[in-house]
Amino acid sequence: MVCTGFGQALALMAAALDQGGGRSVAMEEYGLTHHLEILDHASFDTPLMGVDDAGARTSDLSDTDAAAVLLTPAHQFPIGVPLSAARRSAALEWARARRAVVIEDDYDGEFRYDARPVGALQSLAPELVAYVGTASKSLAPAVHLAWLAVPPGLLDAVVEAKRLADGFTGVLEQLTLDELIRSGAYDRHVRRSRMRYRRRRDRLVAELAVRSPQVSVTGIAAGLHAVVRLGAGLTASEEEAVCSRAARAGLGIQGLGRFRRRPDPGAAAALVVGYGTPPEHAFAGAVDALCDSLA
Ligand SMILES: Cc1ncc(COP(=O)(O)O)c(C=O)c1O
C-alpha cells in the first residue's frame, strides 16, 4: 500500500488492528511523539518497552497483551542502535505466539555507513511483519511517499482504511518515483547522498572531538542524526540550556528528553543532532555554532 508517509501507514495499521479487536500497541520508550499521538488518537494503549544497547527490550513484551509492536529495528530512533539478532528473533516469536504483528519502521535504512546492511525483519516473517519504508529521508519529507508491505491477514482491512482516509496517494508522485527507480537515478542519488552524509557525520564527530572533548557521540553507524552525550552528571536542564543557546545561533536541535515517552528524571543529558538539513555551504558554520553552544 503506497501511503503519504509513515504516519499514515501507522494510522492505517491502527485502523486494521482495531477491526480485529486490538486495543494496544507496544512501543519503544524513545521515539517520535507524533507516532504516540497517532495511536492515542486511535484510542490504543501504548505500553512502553525499555531501550538499551541491544535496542528495544523485547522481554518487556511478555507483560503486555498488545496486538502489535512498533519497532525501529535497523536504527532505533533516536538512540541509534540496531536491534540485536536475539531480540529480532524474540520479537518474531512473541508475535507468532500471540498472533500479534510487528510494525517495522525502516525510516533511514538506505543510509548505513560502517557495517553491513541490516536486513529487514519483514523478510524473515512476511506473515507477521508490516514493513514501512519512506522517501522522507532518501528524498525529502515533502515528497510525501511511503510504502507499507502488509501481512496478508490485514490486507483487506488496510485497503478499506486507505479508501476511507483519502482514496489513494498522489499518482504523479508515484509515477515520478517509479521513473526514478527504473532509470537507476534513485539508486545513484542514494549512493551519492550516502557518501555526502557520511562525510558530514565524520566532520561532525571530528570537530566535536577537538572542540568539545567532554561530549561523546553515539548511534552513528547509520541514518542522518547523531546522539551527542553531554557528559556525566548533567541532566535535563543542561540539555535544554544547550538547545536554547543553539537556537539563538540559528540551529534547530532537540534534547534527547523530547523523544522520551516516559519521564526519567535521572536520565543522562544528550542532544539529538540531525546533520542532513543544512545546505552544503552552511554545514561547516552549523557545526561551528554547535561547538560554540556546547562550550
Ligand atoms: C522514527 C521515524 N519514523 C518515520 C519517519 C518518516 O516519517 P514520514 O514518512 O511520515 O515522513 C521519520 C522521519 O523521517 C522518523 O524519524
The ligand as an ORCA input file, in Angstrom:
! r2SCAN-3c Opt
* xyz 0 1
  C      11.376      7.361     13.536
  C      10.848      7.858     12.241
  N       9.941      7.119     11.598
  C       9.426      7.518     10.409
  C       9.832      8.702      9.830
  C       9.265      9.076      8.499
  O       8.029      9.622      8.653
  P       7.182     10.128      7.379
  O       7.278      9.067      6.341
  O       5.786     10.242      7.977
  O       7.769     11.425      6.957
  C      10.744      9.522     10.485
  C      11.173     10.809      9.941
  O      11.566     10.979      8.838
  C      11.278      9.072     11.720
  O      12.193      9.815     12.360
*
